[in-house]
């Protein structure tokens, strides 16, 4: 699998930060890590709990635990 180019990685992070600020104000951080052509995204709540929001390859999949909501 081809790796995601560095320019695209930067763009993903910037877009996620902007989207999170507007749509998920309760997130204190957004993290992205990459493996091959996938980006694994997680949001961090103020209490330090991480919510996985990936993998993403062209579309975004938001994975939630029961009882949690990013909205």
N, C-alpha and C positions, 0 to 999 in steps of 0.2 A: 504494500500500500504506500502510495506517495505521501510524504509528510506535508502538513499545512505550511505554506510559505510564511516567513516571519512577518511580512507586511499584512497578511491576512490575520495572523494571530493578534497583532496589535489592534487591528480593526475590530475583531471579535470582542476583545476586552473593552475597548472604548464604547462600542454599541451596547454591550451588556451593562456597563456602568450607567450609561444614560438611561437605558430601559429600566433598570432596577430603581434608579432615583425617582423616576416618574410613576412606576407601577408597583414597586415593592419597597415602600419607604421604611418598612420594619427591618430590612436587611442592613447590617452594618458593613458587610464586605461581600464582594463577589470574587471567587477564585476560578481560574481556568488552568487546566493542564492538558497536555496534548500527547497522543499516541497514534502514530500513523496519520490517517486522514480523519481522525476523530478528535473532538474537543470535549473534555469532561468538565462540566461546569458545576459549581456548588455555590450556594449562598450561605452566609453566616449570620445568624441571629445575634442580637446584643448579648445574650447569655452564653455565646460561644458555640451553640449547636449548629452543625453544618447540615444543610439540606441539599442533597444531590439534585442537579438539574441537567443531566446529560445522559448518554453521549449525544452529540449533535453532528449531523452530516447533511447539511442542506435544509433540515427542518429542526425545530427545537422541541425537545421532549422534556416536560417538567415532571419530575418524579417526586411524589409527596408521600409522607408517612401519614397514617390515619390521625386525624385530629390537628393537622397542621395545614396552613394555607399561606401561600405567598401573596395573596391579595388582600 
